[in-house]
Amino acid sequence: MSQVTESVDVNVPIRTAYDQWTQFESFPRFMEGVQSVTQVTDTRNHWVVEVGGATREFDTEITEQHPEERIAWTTVDGDVKQAGVVTFHKLDDASTRVTIQMDWDPQGLVEKAGAAVGVDDRRVKGDAQRFKEFIEARGTETGAWRGDVPRA
């Protein structure tokens, strides 16, 4: 199992950062390798990603979500096995720390080699930086879902 933790401080209020992160279908705009995310239900998403030159499809289920605090998920079907949580921390009225923690199971030689040399860590770091640039350039979220999903 591979793990990564990455934090980025964004110069937007916590509500703006959180609300944007709930817009999963916008992820291809700032996440490398994410071709599409389709929101199937309030808590289920279908992903199409490129990993190590191969296209992978999988579904995730939100396992816990609390506005302006956290969004946790796990895969429930498909080619990728992962789980993670994104937490939001108010630094002041105009800035937020976003922390991404992920665990995943690399498949095949290419993915395992990439994980071993830190390719995945660099990808998540780049995604966090691109999220910062995306939300700061916009100054406002593209939408929001403020629902609460209690931990099962």
NUBA-560220 format. One record per atom (N, C-alpha, C, O): y, x, z; residue in three letters. Coordinates in steps of 0.001 Angstrom, whole numbers, padded with zeros to 6 digits, always signed. Example, Ala and Ser with C-alpha at 12.3 -4.5 7.8 and 13.67 -1.06 7.14 Angstrom:
2
-005690+013190+007800ALA
-004500+012300+007800ALA
-003300+013200+007800ALA
-003319+014236+008465ALA
-002250+012850+007080SER
-001060+013670+007140SER
+000030+012900+007870SER
+001138+013409+008039SER
END
This chain:
152
-001174+000847+000000MET
+000000+000000+000000MET
+001240+000895+000000MET
+001309+001850+000774MET
+002200+000605-000840SER
+003464+001341-000902SER
+004549+000512-000227SER
+004472-000715-000172SER
+005562+001210+000285GLN
+006658+000537+000985GLN
+007980+001164+000589GLN
+008051+002346+000254GLN
+009030+000347+000632VAL
+010383+000848+000411VAL
+011353+000008+001229VAL
+011173-001200+001384VAL
+012382+000665+001750THR
+013492-000008+002426THR
+014771+000566+001854THR
+014935+001783+001770THR
+015674-000313+001460GLU
+016946+000118+000882GLU
+018047-000813+001368GLU
+017864-002029+001415GLU
+019188-000240+001728SER
+020351-001031+002143SER
+021532-000703+001261SER
+021676+000418+000773SER
+022384-001711+001062VAL
+023620-001517+000317VAL
+024696-002375+000977VAL
+024449-003522+001352VAL
+025886-001809+001113ASP
+027020-002560+001644ASP
+027802-003114+000465ASP
+028208-002373-000430ASP
+028011-004429+000474VAL
+028731-005088-000610VAL
+030053-005625-000074VAL
+030130-006109+001055VAL
+031069-005535-000885ASN
+032406-005958-000470ASN
+032651-007416-000844ASN
+033560-007745-001607ASN
+031810-008274-000279VAL
+031965-009723-000368VAL
+031520-010305+000974VAL
+030746-009675+001695VAL
+032003-011498+001313PRO
+031559-012130+002565PRO
+030053-012403+002556PRO
+029434-012505+001497PRO
+029485-012517+003739ILE
+028040-012723+003874ILE
+027576-013970+003119ILE
+026510-013949+002503ILE
+028338-015034+003154ARG
+027943-016257+002451ARG
+027809-016000+000951ARG
+026856-016470+000330ARG
+028745-015265+000366THR
+028711-014965-001069THR
+027487-014120-001414THR
+026785-014416-002381THR
+027225-013065-000627ALA
+026066-012199-000893ALA
+024769-012990-000778ALA
+023903-012899-001648ALA
+024634-013759+000286TYR
+023417-014549+000497TYR
+023241-015584-000611TYR
+022166-015690-001201TYR
+024300-016348-000891ASP
+024188-017399-001897ASP
+023780-016818-003252ASP
+022970-017417-003960ASP
+024333-015655-003620GLN
+023946-015058-004906GLN
+022479-014667-004890GLN
+021783-014858-005887GLN
+021992-014121-003774TRP
+020593-013694-003732TRP
+019645-014883-003882TRP
+018503-014695-004302TRP
+020080-016090-003555THR
+019213-017263-003714THR
+019122-017712-005169THR
+018348-018613-005491THR
+019892-017100-006037GLN
+019888-017451-007458GLN
+018903-016536-008198GLN
+019301-015661-008967GLN
+017625-016758-007949PHE
+016567-015875-008438PHE
+016584-015707-009948PHE
+016253-014635-010454PHE
+016964-016747-010673GLU
+016953-016669-012137GLU
+018009-015698-012664GLU
+017973-015336-013840GLU
+018957-015266-011810SER
+019947-014266-012226SER
+019446-012834-012015SER
+020125-011894-012431SER
+018301-012637-011393PHE
+017803-011294-011081PHE
+017703-010373-012301PHE
+017988-009183-012167PHE
+017312-010865-013487PRO
+017250-009947-014635PRO
+018604-009302-014970PRO
+018645-008289-015667PRO
+019687-009869-014490ARG
+021011-009314-014769ARG
+021280-008032-013985ARG
+022170-007261-014344ARG
+020504-007797-012900PHE
+020736-006575-012119PHE
+019463-005884-011649PHE
+019545-004835-011011PHE
+018292-006435-011943MET
+017040-005794-011531MET
+016325-005204-012737MET
+015960-005911-013676MET
+016137-003898-012686GLU
+015459-003184-013758GLU
+014013-003659-013877GLU
+013304-003781-012878GLU
+013591-003920-015091GLY
+012206-004303-015344GLY
+011917-005779-015168GLY
+010841-006239-015551GLY
+012848-006538-014599VAL
+012640-007978-014442VAL
+013076-008650-015737VAL
+014256-008653-016085VAL
+012101-009221-016445GLN
+012399-009885-017708GLN
+012865-011317-017484GLN
+013797-011781-018141GLN
+012205-012030-016538SER
+012628-013394-016232SER
+012083-013808-014873SER
+011047-013324-014416SER
+012814-014717-014246VAL
+012364-015392-013034VAL
+012641-016873-013268VAL
+013764-017269-013578VAL
+011602-017676-013115THR
+011733-019116-013274THR
+011471-019769-011930THR
+010401-019601-011345THR
+012450-020513-011446GLN
+012269-021212-010176GLN
+011460-022478-010448GLN
+011932-023391-011126GLN
+010233-022525-009911VAL
+009305-023625-010141VAL
+009560-024764-009159VAL
+009585-025935-009537VAL
+009749-024393-007878THR
+010106-025346-006813THR
+011150-024657-005942THR
+011560-023536-006240THR
+011582-025314-004872ASP
+012540-024684-003957ASP
+012006-023385-003377ASP
+012789-022495-003044ASP
+010690-023258-003249THR
+010114-022078-002593THR
+009196-021245-003486THR
+008677-020224-003035THR
+008983-021647-004726ARG
+008069-020902-005608ARG
+008800-020457-006866ARG
+009549-021218-007478ARG
+008555-019179-007239ASN
+009150-018586-008436ASN
+008068-017924-009281ASN
+007117-017347-008753ASN
+008225-018014-010594HIS
+007336-017328-011532HIS
+008110-016148-012126HIS
+009207-016316-012659HIS
+007524-014958-012024TRP
+008165-013713-012471TRP
+007439-013148-013683TRP
+006216-013239-013793TRP
+008212-012564-014588VAL
+007689-011743-015673VAL
+008433-010415-015563VAL
+009659-010367-015665VAL
+007668-009331-015353VAL
+008267-008014-015148VAL
+007562-006988-016019VAL
+006446-007202-016490VAL
+008249-005862-016219GLU
+007661-004719-016901GLU
+007459-003643-015839GLU
+008411-003221-015183GLU
+006223-003205-015677VAL
+005872-002174-014687VAL
+005048-001114-015395VAL
+003976-001407-015925VAL
+005541+000114-015406GLY
+004791+001209-016016GLY
+004443+000960-017471GLY
+003380+001373-017935GLY
+005325+000291-018194GLY
+005097+000020-019604GLY
+004253-001216-019891GLY
+004030-001553-021054GLY
+003781-001893-018851ALA
+002944-003085-019031ALA
+003690-004321-018506ALA
+004421-004246-017518ALA
+003493-005442-019177THR
+004072-006701-018727THR
+003150-007322-017694THR
+001941-007423-017907THR
+003726-007738-016574ARG
+002976-008377-015496ARG
+003630-009723-015187ARG
+004851-009868-015259ARG
+002792-010703-014842GLU
+003282-012013-014427GLU
+002685-012351-013077GLU
+001521-012061-012801GLU
+003508-012972-012238PHE
+003035-013362-010910PHE
+003934-014451-010350PHE
+005044-014679-010832PHE
+003426-015119-009318ASP
+004187-016150-008617ASP
+004425-015689-007183ASP
+003560-015081-006552ASP
+005625-015997-006687THR
+005940-015714-005292THR
+006234-017022-004568THR
+006680-018004-005161THR
+005970-016998-003271GLU
+006279-018136-002401GLU
+007211-017630-001301GLU
+006920-016626-000653GLU
+008326-018322-001092ILE
+009209-017985+000018ILE
+008517-018428+001300ILE
+008165-019597+001456ILE
+008328-017487+002208THR
+007614-017763+003451THR
+008556-018002+004622THR
+008153-018535+005656THR
+009816-017602+004454GLU
+010827-017834+005483GLU
+012196-017640+004845GLU
+012411-016686+004097GLU
+013109-018541+005141GLN
+014459-018419+004603GLN
+015429-019104+005549GLN
+015257-020267+005914GLN
+016457-018352+005938HIS
+017491-018876+006826HIS
+018845-018442+006259HIS
+019101-017247+006111HIS
+019713-019410+005943PRO
+020999-019074+005332PRO
+021751-017980+006083PRO
+021903-018001+007304PRO
+022209-017025+005282GLU
+023010-015894+005744GLU
+022270-014974+006701GLU
+022893-014156+007377GLU
+020938-015097+006768GLU
+020138-014217+007622GLU
+019051-013491+006848GLU
+019042-012261+006795GLU
+018112-014261+006233ARG
+016941-013611+005626ARG
+016254-014496+004613ARG
+016323-015724+004669ARG
+015578-013822+003671ILE
+014688-014472+002716ILE
+013434-013594+002659ILE
+013514-012418+002302ILE
+012276-014165+003010ALA
+011009-013436+002972ALA
+010095-014102+001953ALA
+010156-015316+001759ALA
+009251-013314+001307TRP
+008357-013838+000276TRP
+007056-013062+000229TRP
+006931-011976+000795TRP
+006102-013643-000456THR
+004839-012970-000751THR
+004324-013502-002083THR
+004618-014633-002471THR
+003553-012674-002773THR
+002945-013167-003999THR
+001777-014076-003638THR
+001079-013864-002647THR
+001588-015097-004474VAL
+000503-016049-004242VAL
-000432-016148-005435VAL
-001499-016754-005339VAL
-000041-015557-006564ASP
-000873-015629-007758ASP
-000364-014616-008768ASP
+000841-014387-008869ASP
-001277-014010-009517GLY
-000869-013164-010624GLY
-001267-011721-010503GLY
-002106-011344-009685GLY
-000621-010896-011366ASP
-000975-009496-011569ASP
-000410-008528-010535ASP
-000809-007364-010505ASP
+000502-008979-009697VAL
+001192-008090-008766VAL
+000960-008597-007351VAL
+001010-009800-007097VAL
+000707-007674-006433LYS
+000553-008003-005012LYS
+001707-007361-004262LYS
+001808-006136-004196LYS
+002587-008201-003689GLN
+003721-007675-002944GLN
+004189-008690-001910GLN
+003851-009873-001968GLN
+004964-008199-000981ALA
+005615-009038+000023ALA
+006893-008322+000411ALA
+007000-007104+000269ALA
+007863-009082+000902GLY
+009099-008432+001295GLY
+010033-009370+002011GLY
+009754-010553+002203GLY
+011160-008793+002404VAL
+012214-009550+003071VAL
+013549-008910+002705VAL
+013670-007689+002608VAL
+014532-009756+002508VAL
+015914-009309+002319VAL
+016707-009894+003480VAL
+016665-011100+003725VAL
+017433-009032+004196THR
+018236-009492+005323THR
+019713-009232+005024THR
+020068-008322+004276THR
+020549-010054+005627PHE
+021989-010020+005398PHE
+022682-009819+006739PHE
+022422-010550+007694PHE
+023564-008823+006807HIS
+024223-008474+008060HIS
+025728-008442+007840HIS
+026223-007649+007039HIS
+026453-009296+008543LYS
+027911-009349+008431LYS
+028503-008084+009037LYS
+028297-007800+010217LYS
+029241-007323+008225LEU
+029930-006137+008729LEU
+031329-006506+009201LEU
+031799-006027+010233LEU
+031983-007359+008435ASP
+033261-007955+008804ASP
+033443-009173+007909ASP
+032514-009544+007190ASP
+034601-009800+007932ASP
+034779-011040+007168ASP
+034652-010844+005662ASP
+034413-011806+004931ASP
+034808-009608+005189ALA
+034821-009366+003746ALA
+033713-008441+003254ALA
+033706-008065+002082ALA
+032782-008068+004122SER
+031713-007173+003662SER
+030400-007448+004396SER
+030371-007918+005533SER
+029315-007130+003682THR
+027967-007479+004124THR
+027014-006334+003816THR
+027119-005701+002765THR
+026089-006067+004724ARG
+024998-005132+004448ARG
+023781-005951+004033ARG
+023347-006853+004750ARG
+023243-005622+002870VAL
+022040-006268+002345VAL
+020920-005232+002455VAL
+021029-004135+001908VAL
+019841-005586+003165THR
+018709-004673+003337THR
+017474-005288+002707THR
+017100-006419+003014THR
+016846-004525+001821ILE
+015651-004945+001089ILE
+014470-004141+001620ILE
+014504-002911+001633ILE
+013424-004842+002057GLN
+012193-004184+002498GLN
+011050-004786+001688GLN
+010888-006005+001639GLN
+010261-003925+001057MET
+009149-004403+000237MET
+007891-003590+000488MET
+007942-002382+000718MET
+006764-004282+000439ASP
+005433-003662+000453ASP
+004728-004143-000806ASP
+004827-005320-001152ASP
+004023-003263-001494TRP
+003277-003673-002685TRP
+002073-002782-002872TRP
+001966-001697-002300TRP
+001180-003279-003689ASP
-000072-002588-003976ASP
-000057-002146-005433ASP
-000351-002946-006321ASP
+000287-000864-005698PRO
+000304-000392-007089PRO
-001080-000527-007733PRO
-002101-000237-007110PRO
-001090-000969-008982GLN
-002342-001156-009725GLN
-002442-000110-010822GLN
-001463+000141-011525GLN
-003588+000493-010978GLY
-003811+001436-012074GLY
-003174+002792-011836GLY
-002366+002974-010926GLY
-003555+003722-012668LEU
-003137+005115-012541LEU
-001629+005295-012694LEU
-001015+006010-011903LEU
-001025+004660-013693VAL
+000405+004836-013943VAL
+001229+004328-012760VAL
+002145+005017-012309VAL
+000918+003135-012253GLU
+001669+002578-011125GLU
+001466+003412-009865GLU
+002416+003649-009118GLU
+000236+003858-009623LYS
-000024+004675-008430LYS
+000699+006009-008511LYS
+001233+006486-007510LYS
+000722+006616-009690ALA
+001441+007877-009875ALA
+002942+007667-009688ALA
+003611+008481-009052ALA
+003465+006584-010239GLY
+004883+006268-010084GLY
+005262+006082-008632GLY
+006300+006574-008190GLY
+004424+005369-007882ALA
+004682+005158-006460ALA
+004651+006493-005714ALA
+005458+006722-004813ALA
+003722+007367-006087ALA
+003567+008649-005400ALA
+004782+009551-005579ALA
+005120+010315-004675ALA
+005439+009475-006725VAL
+006591+010353-006982VAL
+007932+009653-006749VAL
+008982+010216-007060VAL
+007910+008439-006209GLY
+009140+007768-005807GLY
+009846+006953-006874GLY
+011006+006583-006699GLY
+009165+006666-007979VAL
+009792+005862-009031VAL
+010196+004497-008486VAL
+011287+004008-008780VAL
+009330+003885-007700ASP
+009610+002548-007169ASP
+010796+002574-006204ASP
+011626+001665-006218ASP
+010879+003601-005376ASP
+012010+003735-004454ASP
+013322+003814-005238ASP
+014302+003156-004888ASP
+013334+004621-006295ARG
+014546+004766-007105ARG
+014891+003466-007807ARG
+016068+003142-007969ARG
+013877+002715-008228ARG
+014136+001443-008910ARG
+014795+000455-007940ARG
+015775-000198-008297ARG
+014267+000344-006722VAL
+014850-000577-005735VAL
+016255-000127-005358VAL
+017146-000962-005209VAL
+016469+001173-005203LYS
+017806+001697-004902LYS
+018767+001331-006037LYS
+019889+000894-005783LYS
+018331+001507-007278GLY
+019163+001146-008428GLY
+019437-000347-008478GLY
+020556-000763-008779GLY
+018417-001164-008183ASP
+018604-002623-008163ASP
+019644-003021-007117ASP
+020488-003879-007375ASP
+019584-002400-005940ALA
+020540-002702-004878ALA
+021958-002337-005327ALA
+022901-003096-005103ALA
+022099-001185-005955GLN
+023419-000753-006438GLN
+023922-001689-007533GLN
+025102-002041-007551GLN
+023042-002094-008444ARG
+023455-003017-009507ARG
+023802-004399-008942ARG
+024695-005065-009466ARG
+023105-004846-007869PHE
+023482-006096-007212PHE
+024906-005977-006674PHE
+025720-006884-006843PHE
+025199-004847-006022LYS
+026540-004605-005482LYS
+027583-004709-006600LYS
+028588-005405-006457LYS
+027338-004019-007698GLU
+028286-004035-008816GLU
+028422-005437-009395GLU
+029527-005868-009723GLU
+027309-006151-009523PHE
+027309-007503-010087PHE
+028138-008460-009228PHE
+029016-009151-009745PHE
+027866-008503-007932ILE
+028540-009478-007076ILE
+029992-009089-006818ILE
+030855-009962-006730ILE
+030272-007803-006696GLU
+031662-007398-006488GLU
+032516-007651-007727GLU
+033678-008037-007602GLU
+031961-007442-008916ALA
+032706-007693-010151ALA
+033011-009185-010299ALA
+034096-009562-010740ALA
+032045-010029-009926ARG
+032236-011480-010009ARG
+033159-011976-008902ARG
+034034-012807-009143ARG
+032962-011466-007687GLY
+033737-011912-006543GLY
+033268-013238-005969GLY
+033711-013648-004896GLY
+032378-013903-006679THR
+031848-015184-006223THR
+030423-015319-006742THR
+030036-014674-007717THR
+029658-016161-006081GLU
+028259-016359-006456GLU
+028148-017245-007697GLU
+029066-018006-008002GLU
+027028-017144-008409THR
+026784-017987-009579THR
+026232-019348-009170THR
+026152-020252-010002THR
+025857-019506-007929GLY
+025306-020746-007398GLY
+024814-020479-005990GLY
+025045-019404-005437GLY
+024128-021469-005404ALA
+023640-021298-004038ALA
+022525-022283-003763ALA
+022497-023386-004311ALA
+021608-021870-002908TRP
+020627-022789-002319TRP
+020642-022511-000840TRP
+020269-021417-000415TRP
+021061-023468-000046ARG
+021288-023268+001377ARG
+020156-023860+002217ARG
+020313-024055+003422ARG
+019028-024141+001589GLY
+017902-024700+002325GLY
+017339-023733+003349GLY
+017511-022520+003229GLY
+016671-024265+004348ASP
+016049-023473+005410ASP
+014539-023638+005304ASP
+014028-024756+005243ASP
+013835-022516+005285VAL
+012364-022538+005220VAL
+011870-021883+006511VAL
+011986-020667+006666VAL
+011317-022676+007441PRO
+010841-022083+008688PRO
+009607-021218+008451PRO
+008806-021487+007555PRO
+009471-020206+009245ARG
+008303-019322+009161ARG
+007055-020132+009480ARG
+006995-020829+010493ARG
+006062-020032+008608ALA
+004816-020806+008797ALA
+003935-020182+009857ALA
+002855-020697+010144ALA
END
